[in-house]
Amino acid sequence: MTDTVDAPVEAPEGFVEARPMEDDDPGLFAGDTGTLPFEARRVLALVLQRRYLAAADHPAEWKALLAHQQVLESRCHDMFVELVVDRDYEIAYKRQVRSEGLAIPVLLKDEPYKRVETLLMLFVRNRFRQERGAGETAAFVDAEEMVDYALGFLAHDETNLAARRREIDNAIATLAREHVIAEVATGRYRILPVVEVLLPVDRLRELTAWLRSGGAPTAPGDEAVPEASAESSPESEDDE
């Protein structure tokens, strides 16, 4: 009689093969029951924390995201969140899952940009397209260009120009804080590719049509701008 050894049975696709308890990792912290390696956990936390994750800002995390993309997508789906990975622009962001017939708790809040912020988003988005269309590898804009553009939409009888200038300056600061633009010198900014994600073509066309129609304000200085929006986690903070 010949002894035979059964061939190991492979785990079905999508399942993690169980390991003997003596081979278990000690964990990253006391009581850790997680199964992902540190680099995968870190990139998952960053994606949930930030409005988006860019390879240019986080090259190591971007590499980890691509290496663990399938399992990270699954972890996000467990929370009714979709992980969107744009390999062309090397940007990853999250999107709330919404489905009729399912009572889904909303984890991400839809946070609209203010009117002046939306105007500036449109301006830098168009500048980005123009420069890319001309073959440039990077697009830049000056703060004064953005100020002049936004001031052009004030009502003719606007008198509190100082307050409006502060509003525009705050909008520029918001776009910089949201990493839509990055200051490369005093008053000069590089437009980051994420603007094409935050302001997709359909929204761009809607805003452009509004501008061509005259963009009549609803009240002095109060532009009736169709607002852009982006989903973010509540109380999210940037990890600089």
GULONU-680152 format. One record per residue (C-alpha): residue number from 1; residue in one letter; z, x, y. Coordinates in Angstrom, 2 decimals, m for minus. Each point is the difference from the previous one (the first is absolute). Layout:
N
<segu nr="NUM" rest="a" pz="Z" px="X" py="Y"/>
...
This chain:
240
<segu nr="1" rest="m" pz="0.00" px="0.00" py="0.00"/>
<segu nr="2" rest="t" pz="m0.99" px="1.39" py="3.37"/>
<segu nr="3" rest="d" pz="2.25" px="m0.43" py="3.01"/>
<segu nr="4" rest="t" pz="m1.73" px="m1.32" py="3.08"/>
<segu nr="5" rest="v" pz="1.04" px="m0.02" py="3.62"/>
<segu nr="6" rest="d" pz="m0.86" px="m3.02" py="2.08"/>
<segu nr="7" rest="a" pz="m2.03" px="0.78" py="3.10"/>
<segu nr="8" rest="p" pz="1.85" px="m0.73" py="3.23"/>
<segu nr="9" rest="v" pz="m0.75" px="m3.41" py="1.41"/>
<segu nr="10" rest="e" pz="m1.30" px="0.13" py="3.54"/>
<segu nr="11" rest="a" pz="1.62" px="m2.30" py="2.52"/>
<segu nr="12" rest="p" pz="m2.25" px="m2.82" py="1.23"/>
<segu nr="13" rest="e" pz="m1.73" px="0.72" py="3.28"/>
<segu nr="14" rest="g" pz="2.18" px="m0.93" py="2.96"/>
<segu nr="15" rest="f" pz="3.27" px="0.78" py="m1.80"/>
<segu nr="16" rest="v" pz="2.07" px="3.15" py="0.18"/>
<segu nr="17" rest="e" pz="0.71" px="1.50" py="m3.38"/>
<segu nr="18" rest="a" pz="3.72" px="0.06" py="m0.75"/>
<segu nr="19" rest="r" pz="1.64" px="3.40" py="m0.31"/>
<segu nr="20" rest="p" pz="3.07" px="0.99" py="m1.99"/>
<segu nr="21" rest="m" pz="3.19" px="m0.40" py="2.04"/>
<segu nr="22" rest="e" pz="0.76" px="3.69" py="m0.29"/>
<segu nr="23" rest="d" pz="m3.27" px="0.71" py="1.85"/>
<segu nr="24" rest="d" pz="0.87" px="m2.23" py="2.97"/>
<segu nr="25" rest="d" pz="0.13" px="1.61" py="3.42"/>
<segu nr="26" rest="p" pz="3.42" px="0.04" py="1.64"/>
<segu nr="27" rest="g" pz="m1.36" px="m1.96" py="2.98"/>
<segu nr="28" rest="l" pz="m0.29" px="0.86" py="3.66"/>
<segu nr="29" rest="f" pz="3.42" px="m1.37" py="0.91"/>
<segu nr="30" rest="a" pz="3.07" px="m1.49" py="m1.67"/>
<segu nr="31" rest="g" pz="m0.87" px="m3.15" py="m1.92"/>
<segu nr="32" rest="d" pz="m3.76" px="0.49" py="0.50"/>
<segu nr="33" rest="t" pz="m1.99" px="m2.25" py="m2.35"/>
<segu nr="34" rest="g" pz="m3.36" px="0.53" py="1.68"/>
<segu nr="35" rest="t" pz="m2.92" px="1.32" py="m2.00"/>
<segu nr="36" rest="l" pz="m2.27" px="1.40" py="2.70"/>
<segu nr="37" rest="p" pz="0.05" px="3.67" py="0.94"/>
<segu nr="38" rest="f" pz="1.36" px="0.95" py="3.41"/>
<segu nr="39" rest="e" pz="m3.38" px="0.45" py="1.68"/>
<segu nr="40" rest="a" pz="m1.15" px="m3.48" py="m1.10"/>
<segu nr="41" rest="r" pz="3.23" px="m1.63" py="1.17"/>
<segu nr="42" rest="r" pz="m0.25" px="1.76" py="3.35"/>
<segu nr="43" rest="v" pz="m3.54" px="m1.16" py="0.70"/>
<segu nr="44" rest="l" pz="0.87" px="m3.55" py="m1.07"/>
<segu nr="45" rest="a" pz="2.93" px="m0.02" py="2.42"/>
<segu nr="46" rest="l" pz="m2.19" px="1.35" py="2.81"/>
<segu nr="47" rest="v" pz="m2.68" px="m2.64" py="m0.59"/>
<segu nr="48" rest="l" pz="2.64" px="m2.74" py="0.14"/>
<segu nr="49" rest="q" pz="1.66" px="1.53" py="3.06"/>
<segu nr="50" rest="r" pz="m3.02" px="0.73" py="2.17"/>
<segu nr="51" rest="r" pz="m2.86" px="m2.11" py="1.30"/>
<segu nr="52" rest="y" pz="m2.37" px="2.36" py="m1.81"/>
<segu nr="53" rest="l" pz="m0.14" px="3.42" py="m1.64"/>
<segu nr="54" rest="a" pz="m2.72" px="2.46" py="1.00"/>
<segu nr="55" rest="a" pz="m1.06" px="3.05" py="m1.97"/>
<segu nr="56" rest="a" pz="m0.35" px="1.99" py="3.21"/>
<segu nr="57" rest="d" pz="3.68" px="m0.50" py="0.82"/>
<segu nr="58" rest="h" pz="1.39" px="0.12" py="m3.54"/>
<segu nr="59" rest="p" pz="m2.35" px="2.04" py="m2.22"/>
<segu nr="60" rest="a" pz="2.54" px="0.57" py="m2.79"/>
<segu nr="61" rest="e" pz="0.96" px="m3.68" py="m0.13"/>
<segu nr="62" rest="w" pz="m3.67" px="m1.04" py="0.06"/>
<segu nr="63" rest="k" pz="m0.65" px="2.21" py="m3.01"/>
<segu nr="64" rest="a" pz="2.98" px="m1.55" py="m1.80"/>
<segu nr="65" rest="l" pz="m1.21" px="m3.50" py="0.88"/>
<segu nr="66" rest="l" pz="m3.40" px="0.63" py="m1.57"/>
<segu nr="67" rest="a" pz="1.61" px="1.56" py="m3.08"/>
<segu nr="68" rest="h" pz="2.29" px="m3.00" py="m0.52"/>
<segu nr="69" rest="q" pz="m2.12" px="m2.72" py="1.61"/>
<segu nr="70" rest="q" pz="m0.07" px="m2.37" py="m2.99"/>
<segu nr="71" rest="v" pz="3.74" px="m0.10" py="m0.56"/>
<segu nr="72" rest="l" pz="0.70" px="m0.21" py="3.75"/>
<segu nr="73" rest="e" pz="m2.33" px="m2.99" py="0.26"/>
<segu nr="74" rest="s" pz="1.89" px="m1.60" py="m2.88"/>
<segu nr="75" rest="r" pz="3.37" px="0.59" py="1.67"/>
<segu nr="76" rest="c" pz="m1.32" px="m1.56" py="3.22"/>
<segu nr="77" rest="h" pz="m1.37" px="m2.99" py="m1.91"/>
<segu nr="78" rest="d" pz="3.49" px="m0.56" py="m1.42"/>
<segu nr="79" rest="m" pz="1.04" px="m0.71" py="3.61"/>
<segu nr="80" rest="f" pz="m3.07" px="m2.16" py="0.79"/>
<segu nr="81" rest="v" pz="m1.43" px="2.81" py="2.13"/>
<segu nr="82" rest="e" pz="m3.49" px="1.44" py="m0.30"/>
<segu nr="83" rest="l" pz="m0.50" px="3.74" py="0.37"/>
<segu nr="84" rest="v" pz="m3.34" px="0.71" py="1.70"/>
<segu nr="85" rest="v" pz="m1.38" px="3.53" py="m0.36"/>
<segu nr="86" rest="d" pz="m3.01" px="0.84" py="2.17"/>
<segu nr="87" rest="r" pz="m1.36" px="3.27" py="m1.37"/>
<segu nr="88" rest="d" pz="m2.74" px="0.21" py="2.63"/>
<segu nr="89" rest="y" pz="2.46" px="0.13" py="2.90"/>
<segu nr="90" rest="e" pz="2.76" px="1.45" py="m2.20"/>
<segu nr="91" rest="i" pz="2.45" px="m2.68" py="1.05"/>
<segu nr="92" rest="a" pz="2.33" px="m2.17" py="m2.07"/>
<segu nr="93" rest="y" pz="1.76" px="m3.12" py="1.21"/>
<segu nr="94" rest="k" pz="1.64" px="m3.11" py="m1.37"/>
<segu nr="95" rest="r" pz="m0.88" px="m3.67" py="0.27"/>
<segu nr="96" rest="q" pz="2.02" px="m3.10" py="m0.76"/>
<segu nr="97" rest="v" pz="m1.25" px="m1.95" py="m3.01"/>
<segu nr="98" rest="r" pz="m0.58" px="m3.66" py="0.77"/>
<segu nr="99" rest="s" pz="m1.10" px="m2.45" py="m2.66"/>
<segu nr="100" rest="e" pz="m0.17" px="m3.78" py="0.04"/>
<segu nr="101" rest="g" pz="2.29" px="m1.61" py="m2.52"/>
<segu nr="102" rest="l" pz="2.46" px="2.89" py="m0.09"/>
<segu nr="103" rest="a" pz="3.25" px="m0.05" py="1.96"/>
<segu nr="104" rest="i" pz="m0.15" px="3.66" py="0.99"/>
<segu nr="105" rest="p" pz="2.81" px="1.47" py="2.11"/>
<segu nr="106" rest="v" pz="m1.57" px="1.75" py="2.99"/>
<segu nr="107" rest="l" pz="1.11" px="3.62" py="0.03"/>
<segu nr="108" rest="l" pz="m2.32" px="1.21" py="2.76"/>
<segu nr="109" rest="k" pz="m0.03" px="m1.45" py="3.48"/>
<segu nr="110" rest="d" pz="m3.25" px="m0.59" py="1.84"/>
<segu nr="111" rest="e" pz="0.67" px="1.77" py="3.28"/>
<segu nr="112" rest="p" pz="m2.64" px="m0.70" py="2.66"/>
<segu nr="113" rest="y" pz="m0.86" px="2.54" py="2.65"/>
<segu nr="114" rest="k" pz="0.58" px="m1.08" py="3.58"/>
<segu nr="115" rest="r" pz="m2.98" px="m0.92" py="2.16"/>
<segu nr="116" rest="v" pz="m0.29" px="3.30" py="1.85"/>
<segu nr="117" rest="e" pz="0.47" px="1.90" py="m3.26"/>
<segu nr="118" rest="t" pz="m2.81" px="m2.05" py="m1.53"/>
<segu nr="119" rest="l" pz="m2.29" px="0.76" py="2.94"/>
<segu nr="120" rest="l" pz="0.65" px="3.71" py="m0.38"/>
<segu nr="121" rest="m" pz="m0.51" px="m0.25" py="m3.76"/>
<segu nr="122" rest="l" pz="m3.42" px="m1.48" py="0.68"/>
<segu nr="123" rest="f" pz="m0.80" px="2.74" py="2.50"/>
<segu nr="124" rest="v" pz="0.96" px="2.90" py="m2.27"/>
<segu nr="125" rest="r" pz="m1.65" px="m1.68" py="m3.00"/>
<segu nr="126" rest="n" pz="m3.31" px="m0.18" py="1.87"/>
<segu nr="127" rest="r" pz="0.38" px="3.59" py="1.20"/>
<segu nr="128" rest="f" pz="0.68" px="1.10" py="m3.58"/>
<segu nr="129" rest="r" pz="m3.15" px="m1.74" py="m1.25"/>
<segu nr="130" rest="q" pz="m2.11" px="1.47" py="2.79"/>
<segu nr="131" rest="e" pz="1.16" px="3.55" py="m0.64"/>
<segu nr="132" rest="r" pz="m0.40" px="m0.30" py="m3.76"/>
<segu nr="133" rest="g" pz="m3.45" px="m1.52" py="0.50"/>
<segu nr="134" rest="a" pz="m0.93" px="3.01" py="2.13"/>
<segu nr="135" rest="g" pz="0.96" px="2.33" py="m2.84"/>
<segu nr="136" rest="e" pz="3.31" px="1.16" py="1.46"/>
<segu nr="137" rest="t" pz="2.75" px="0.79" py="m2.50"/>
<segu nr="138" rest="a" pz="2.77" px="m1.08" py="2.38"/>
<segu nr="139" rest="a" pz="0.30" px="m2.50" py="2.84"/>
<segu nr="140" rest="f" pz="2.14" px="0.46" py="3.11"/>
<segu nr="141" rest="v" pz="1.11" px="m2.17" py="2.90"/>
<segu nr="142" rest="d" pz="1.89" px="0.67" py="3.22"/>
<segu nr="143" rest="a" pz="2.99" px="m2.06" py="1.10"/>
<segu nr="144" rest="e" pz="m1.64" px="m0.75" py="3.36"/>
<segu nr="145" rest="e" pz="m3.05" px="m1.40" py="m1.78"/>
<segu nr="146" rest="m" pz="2.23" px="m2.43" py="m1.87"/>
<segu nr="147" rest="v" pz="1.87" px="m0.90" py="3.18"/>
<segu nr="148" rest="d" pz="m3.23" px="m0.69" py="1.91"/>
<segu nr="149" rest="y" pz="m1.35" px="m2.08" py="m2.88"/>
<segu nr="150" rest="a" pz="3.11" px="m2.17" py="m0.23"/>
<segu nr="151" rest="l" pz="0.29" px="m0.39" py="3.79"/>
<segu nr="152" rest="g" pz="m3.53" px="m1.38" py="m0.01"/>
<segu nr="153" rest="f" pz="1.31" px="m3.11" py="m1.76"/>
<segu nr="154" rest="l" pz="2.61" px="m0.86" py="2.61"/>
<segu nr="155" rest="a" pz="m0.42" px="m3.14" py="2.05"/>
<segu nr="156" rest="h" pz="m1.58" px="0.64" py="3.40"/>
<segu nr="157" rest="d" pz="3.11" px="m1.24" py="1.79"/>
<segu nr="158" rest="e" pz="2.39" px="2.22" py="m1.98"/>
<segu nr="159" rest="t" pz="2.46" px="1.61" py="2.41"/>
<segu nr="160" rest="n" pz="2.63" px="1.64" py="m2.21"/>
<segu nr="161" rest="l" pz="m2.14" px="2.95" py="m1.02"/>
<segu nr="162" rest="a" pz="3.01" px="2.25" py="m0.62"/>
<segu nr="163" rest="a" pz="1.32" px="m2.37" py="m2.66"/>
<segu nr="164" rest="r" pz="m3.42" px="m0.24" py="m1.62"/>
<segu nr="165" rest="r" pz="m0.33" px="3.78" py="m0.02"/>
<segu nr="166" rest="r" pz="3.35" px="0.25" py="m1.81"/>
<segu nr="167" rest="e" pz="m1.21" px="m2.58" py="m2.50"/>
<segu nr="168" rest="i" pz="m3.14" px="2.03" py="m0.67"/>
<segu nr="169" rest="d" pz="1.97" px="3.24" py="m0.30"/>
<segu nr="170" rest="n" pz="2.30" px="m1.71" py="m2.51"/>
<segu nr="171" rest="a" pz="m3.02" px="m1.21" py="m1.97"/>
<segu nr="172" rest="i" pz="m1.38" px="3.55" py="m0.16"/>
<segu nr="173" rest="a" pz="3.40" px="1.21" py="m1.21"/>
<segu nr="174" rest="t" pz="m0.01" px="m2.70" py="m2.69"/>
<segu nr="175" rest="l" pz="m3.41" px="1.05" py="m1.31"/>
<segu nr="176" rest="a" pz="1.22" px="3.60" py="m0.10"/>
<segu nr="177" rest="r" pz="3.19" px="m0.99" py="m1.80"/>
<segu nr="178" rest="e" pz="m2.02" px="m2.03" py="m2.51"/>
<segu nr="179" rest="h" pz="m2.23" px="3.07" py="m0.57"/>
<segu nr="180" rest="v" pz="m3.14" px="m1.76" py="1.22"/>
<segu nr="181" rest="i" pz="m0.43" px="2.81" py="2.53"/>
<segu nr="182" rest="a" pz="1.55" px="3.48" py="0.05"/>
<segu nr="183" rest="e" pz="0.63" px="1.97" py="3.17"/>
<segu nr="184" rest="v" pz="m1.70" px="3.40" py="m0.13"/>
<segu nr="185" rest="a" pz="0.64" px="0.93" py="3.64"/>
<segu nr="186" rest="t" pz="1.72" px="m1.68" py="2.91"/>
<segu nr="187" rest="g" pz="m1.79" px="m3.30" py="0.53"/>
<segu nr="188" rest="r" pz="m2.66" px="0.69" py="m2.65"/>
<segu nr="189" rest="y" pz="0.00" px="m1.60" py="m3.44"/>
<segu nr="190" rest="r" pz="m1.88" px="0.29" py="m3.27"/>
<segu nr="191" rest="i" pz="m0.94" px="m3.37" py="m1.49"/>
<segu nr="192" rest="l" pz="1.10" px="m0.18" py="m3.63"/>
<segu nr="193" rest="p" pz="m2.18" px="m1.60" py="m2.71"/>
<segu nr="194" rest="v" pz="2.63" px="m2.64" py="m0.79"/>
<segu nr="195" rest="v" pz="m1.28" px="m1.96" py="3.02"/>
<segu nr="196" rest="e" pz="m2.91" px="m1.15" py="m2.18"/>
<segu nr="197" rest="v" pz="2.46" px="m1.35" py="m2.55"/>
<segu nr="198" rest="l" pz="2.25" px="m1.71" py="2.54"/>
<segu nr="199" rest="l" pz="m2.98" px="m1.47" py="1.85"/>
<segu nr="200" rest="p" pz="m2.66" px="m0.79" py="m2.63"/>
<segu nr="201" rest="v" pz="m3.56" px="m0.98" py="0.83"/>
<segu nr="202" rest="d" pz="0.59" px="m3.76" py="m0.03"/>
<segu nr="203" rest="r" pz="2.89" px="0.29" py="2.44"/>
<segu nr="204" rest="l" pz="m1.99" px="2.44" py="2.12"/>
<segu nr="205" rest="r" pz="m2.84" px="m2.51" py="0.27"/>
<segu nr="206" rest="e" pz="2.43" px="m2.76" py="0.97"/>
<segu nr="207" rest="l" pz="1.53" px="2.09" py="2.78"/>
<segu nr="208" rest="t" pz="m3.39" px="1.22" py="1.20"/>
<segu nr="209" rest="a" pz="m1.24" px="m3.59" py="0.22"/>
<segu nr="210" rest="w" pz="3.08" px="m0.88" py="2.03"/>
<segu nr="211" rest="l" pz="m0.75" px="2.83" py="2.42"/>
<segu nr="212" rest="r" pz="m3.65" px="m0.98" py="0.37"/>
<segu nr="213" rest="s" pz="1.02" px="m3.58" py="0.75"/>
<segu nr="214" rest="g" pz="1.92" px="1.24" py="3.00"/>
<segu nr="215" rest="g" pz="3.46" px="0.11" py="m1.51"/>
<segu nr="216" rest="a" pz="1.38" px="m2.47" py="2.51"/>
<segu nr="217" rest="p" pz="3.78" px="0.36" py="0.39"/>
<segu nr="218" rest="t" pz="2.24" px="m2.99" py="m0.60"/>
<segu nr="219" rest="a" pz="2.26" px="1.00" py="2.89"/>
<segu nr="220" rest="p" pz="m0.03" px="2.78" py="2.59"/>
<segu nr="221" rest="g" pz="0.06" px="3.21" py="m1.99"/>
<segu nr="222" rest="d" pz="0.51" px="m1.80" py="m3.32"/>
<segu nr="223" rest="e" pz="m3.12" px="0.69" py="m2.06"/>
<segu nr="224" rest="a" pz="m0.86" px="m2.45" py="m2.75"/>
<segu nr="225" rest="v" pz="m0.81" px="2.73" py="m2.46"/>
<segu nr="226" rest="p" pz="m0.38" px="m0.74" py="m3.73"/>
<segu nr="227" rest="e" pz="2.80" px="2.19" py="m1.33"/>
<segu nr="228" rest="a" pz="m0.33" px="2.71" py="m2.60"/>
<segu nr="229" rest="s" pz="2.80" px="0.22" py="m2.53"/>
<segu nr="230" rest="a" pz="1.33" px="2.26" py="m2.69"/>
<segu nr="231" rest="e" pz="2.49" px="m0.59" py="m2.78"/>
<segu nr="232" rest="s" pz="3.11" px="2.13" py="m0.12"/>
<segu nr="233" rest="s" pz="3.30" px="0.10" py="m1.81"/>
<segu nr="234" rest="p" pz="2.96" px="m1.43" py="1.91"/>
<segu nr="235" rest="e" pz="1.96" px="2.69" py="1.86"/>
<segu nr="236" rest="s" pz="m2.48" px="2.69" py="m1.03"/>
<segu nr="237" rest="e" pz="0.41" px="3.44" py="1.50"/>
<segu nr="238" rest="d" pz="m2.36" px="2.92" py="0.22"/>
<segu nr="239" rest="d" pz="0.81" px="3.06" py="m2.06"/>
<segu nr="240" rest="e" pz="m0.87" px="2.86" py="2.27"/>
